[in-house]
Amino acid sequence: MNIAIITGASSGMGREFALQLDRCLGKTDELWLLARSKDSLEELATSLQTKARVIAIDLTKETALKQFEEVLAIQNPKITVLVNCAGIGSHKPFARQSREEIESMVQLNIVALTRMTMICLPYMKKGSKLLQFSSGAAFVPQQAFAVYAASKAYVYSLSRALEQELKGRGITVTAVCPGPVNTPFLAHAYEDAGGFGLLKRLTMAETSCVVKKAIDDCKNGRSVSLCGLPIRLLYLVTQGVQNVLLRCFRP
Ligand SMILES: NC(=O)c1ccc[n+]([C@@H]2O[C@H](COP(=O)([O-])OP(=O)(O)OC[C@H]3O[C@@H](n4cnc5c(N)ncnc54)[C@H](OP(=O)(O)O)[C@@H]3O)[C@@H](O)[C@H]2O)c1
């Protein structure tokens, strides 16, 4: 059985991924939709043409991840696409953040994404696609978004290295690095800051554009997906030299 897995499928870009992949998945039998909100996932599943499996899971819980690992071992599918989209952010100075806020960002954005990648990789074969949700925040350390930006820098670095490691197996890895996107994420992240600034509003991208670009980029084997001029410019300025080094440096 061929399956595509999307984490964070109950909302925002994960949900949009399910809707867009539904229209363009070739040899994939089932879409597996993961998030905590079972009702939202079930509602989404009913709107899809591809058979969908709803998996209500808190990805920050190791026991839940182990159960998911066991399901995969029993089903033994081929994972054609894995979209690691689930992520959270909290915008406020580091010293004012609670231990829970910091730990939940690290646990979901870093640990869960890494565990999902580890768990799913054995089932990914030649032609499989891995999409990792990073962010434009990965490119520059950000005041008052310190842990979030650092967590996304981790995802970006992991993705770029895995891209090199998995080339030989014919698996493509794409780090999706959007700037601000019109999803519930920003309202949650900036809840305590009383909203976000003009620059974010002016450079805000639409969910459908970011996801369409990510799907096109992964199909074309691109290692980084950037949607819109502002984020492309930021990438060029901050990552240009690193990209040259990455191509030249072989340990
Ligand atoms: N929106 C932006 O401006 C922006 C910009 C750059 C990058 N990103 C990144 O893009 C990704 C998608 O974000 P979005 O904008 O689509 O946000 P969103 O609409 O808030 O969606 C976040 C998703 O993560 C899931 N999630 C949260 N905690 C979870 C947990 N403990 N276990 C399992 N799932 C969990 C949520 O589902 P449940 O609550 O149902 O669990 C939801 O489906 C994130 O990684 C984010 O960091 C967003």
PDBQT file of the ligand as one rigid body, heavy atoms in Angstrom, charges set to zero:
ROOT
HETATM    1  N1  LIG A 301       1.853  30.664   9.327  1.00  0.00    +0.000 N 
HETATM    2  C1  LIG A 301       3.061  31.185   9.225  1.00  0.00    +0.000 C 
HETATM    3  O1  LIG A 301       3.243  32.422   9.177  1.00  0.00    +0.000 OA
HETATM    4  C2  LIG A 301       4.252  30.283   9.131  1.00  0.00    +0.000 A 
HETATM    5  C3  LIG A 301       5.417  30.808   8.575  1.00  0.00    +0.000 A 
HETATM    6  C4  LIG A 301       6.525  29.982   8.459  1.00  0.00    +0.000 A 
HETATM    7  C5  LIG A 301       6.461  28.664   8.865  1.00  0.00    +0.000 A 
HETATM    8  N2  LIG A 301       5.315  28.188   9.420  1.00  0.00    +0.000 N 
HETATM    9  C6  LIG A 301       5.312  26.783   9.837  1.00  0.00    +0.000 C 
HETATM   10  O2  LIG A 301       4.364  26.103   9.038  1.00  0.00    +0.000 OA
HETATM   11  C7  LIG A 301       3.868  24.962   9.742  1.00  0.00    +0.000 C 
HETATM   12  C8  LIG A 301       2.353  24.934   9.654  1.00  0.00    +0.000 C 
HETATM   13  O3  LIG A 301       1.859  26.060  10.345  1.00  0.00    +0.000 OA
HETATM   14  P1  LIG A 301       0.446  26.738  10.013  1.00  0.00    +0.000 P 
HETATM   15  O4  LIG A 301       0.743  28.153   9.709  1.00  0.00    +0.000 OA
HETATM   16  O5  LIG A 301      -0.330  25.914   9.059  1.00  0.00    +0.000 OA
HETATM   17  O6  LIG A 301      -0.178  26.696  11.491  1.00  0.00    +0.000 OA
HETATM   18  P2  LIG A 301      -1.551  26.172  12.089  1.00  0.00    +0.000 P 
HETATM   19  O7  LIG A 301      -2.679  26.502  11.177  1.00  0.00    +0.000 OA
HETATM   20  O8  LIG A 301      -1.586  26.711  13.476  1.00  0.00    +0.000 OA
HETATM   21  O9  LIG A 301      -1.359  24.584  12.124  1.00  0.00    +0.000 OA
HETATM   22  C9  LIG A 301      -0.515  23.945  13.022  1.00  0.00    +0.000 C 
HETATM   23  C10 LIG A 301      -0.815  22.466  13.003  1.00  0.00    +0.000 C 
HETATM   24  O10 LIG A 301       0.041  21.806  13.965  1.00  0.00    +0.000 OA
HETATM   25  C11 LIG A 301      -0.773  20.888  14.693  1.00  0.00    +0.000 C 
HETATM   26  N3  LIG A 301      -0.229  20.653  16.038  1.00  0.00    +0.000 N 
HETATM   27  C12 LIG A 301       0.020  21.575  16.999  1.00  0.00    +0.000 A 
HETATM   28  N4  LIG A 301       0.451  20.965  18.120  1.00  0.00    +0.000 NA
HETATM   29  C13 LIG A 301       0.447  19.625  17.865  1.00  0.00    +0.000 A 
HETATM   30  C14 LIG A 301       0.771  18.476  18.621  1.00  0.00    +0.000 A 
HETATM   31  N5  LIG A 301       1.212  18.569  19.900  1.00  0.00    +0.000 N 
HETATM   32  N6  LIG A 301       0.644  17.254  18.052  1.00  0.00    +0.000 NA
HETATM   33  C15 LIG A 301       0.200  17.148  16.778  1.00  0.00    +0.000 A 
HETATM   34  N7  LIG A 301      -0.106  18.193  15.995  1.00  0.00    +0.000 NA
HETATM   35  C16 LIG A 301       0.008  19.423  16.544  1.00  0.00    +0.000 A 
HETATM   36  C17 LIG A 301      -2.136  21.577  14.771  1.00  0.00    +0.000 C 
HETATM   37  O11 LIG A 301      -3.163  20.625  14.978  1.00  0.00    +0.000 OA
HETATM   38  P3  LIG A 301      -3.898  20.333  16.367  1.00  0.00    +0.000 P 
HETATM   39  O12 LIG A 301      -3.982  21.606  17.118  1.00  0.00    +0.000 OA
HETATM   40  O13 LIG A 301      -5.199  19.760  15.924  1.00  0.00    +0.000 OA
HETATM   41  O14 LIG A 301      -3.032  19.303  17.029  1.00  0.00    +0.000 OA
HETATM   42  C18 LIG A 301      -2.249  22.154  13.367  1.00  0.00    +0.000 C 
HETATM   43  O15 LIG A 301      -2.769  21.180  12.485  1.00  0.00    +0.000 OA
HETATM   44  C19 LIG A 301       4.417  25.067  11.158  1.00  0.00    +0.000 C 
HETATM   45  O16 LIG A 301       5.509  24.188  11.290  1.00  0.00    +0.000 OA
HETATM   46  C20 LIG A 301       4.874  26.524  11.265  1.00  0.00    +0.000 C 
HETATM   47  O17 LIG A 301       5.933  26.662  12.176  1.00  0.00    +0.000 OA
HETATM   48  C21 LIG A 301       4.198  28.948   9.552  1.00  0.00    +0.000 A 
ENDROOT
TORSDOF 0
